[in-house]
């Protein structure tokens, strides 16, 4: 399948690809300057998504109305039966996002985009991988700050529960997140 016939990468995929591309060694005879830059406004859009902003504003895609998050609720733990079903694979993890190696601002933008899309698509349970932290004895910056992000607007409007993932799904370096259901306007 040719690249032109495939569907375009999502913003999350582009962020991940740019992160990987920065760590790759160019082929012999090529330099990073020889690589073509994206001809669209992808980089501007990515910078806009990961730029520091007030917590009340949610990122929007071009041509999309700004998302208005539901009222904030304190985030609570996922109940034990649901956690057990997720850990054993009896309840599907419908989406996952890996925040390894991202800065806090990049991770915040990617997580906000991921959660708003998961909520819009009606997903119920997702996995967020933060990693455990690189330093010996360190808890990891993203691991520590994730629950704080999820407890504040606008993310708190998309999340109804959070719990540490089982060892099978990453243990201390990952979290199960239950996404709020859409409320009907009837």
Buried (B, 14 or more C-beta within 10 A) or exposed (E): EEEEEEEEEEBBEBBBEBBEEEEEEEEEEEEEEEEEEEEEEBEEBBEEBBEEBEBEEBBBBEEEEEBEBBEBEEBEEBEEEBBEBBBEEEBEBBBBBBBEBBEBBBBBBBBBBBBBBBBEEEBBBBBBBBBBBEEEEEEBBBBEBBEEBBBEBBBBBBBBBBBBBBEEBBEBBBBBBBBBEEEEEE
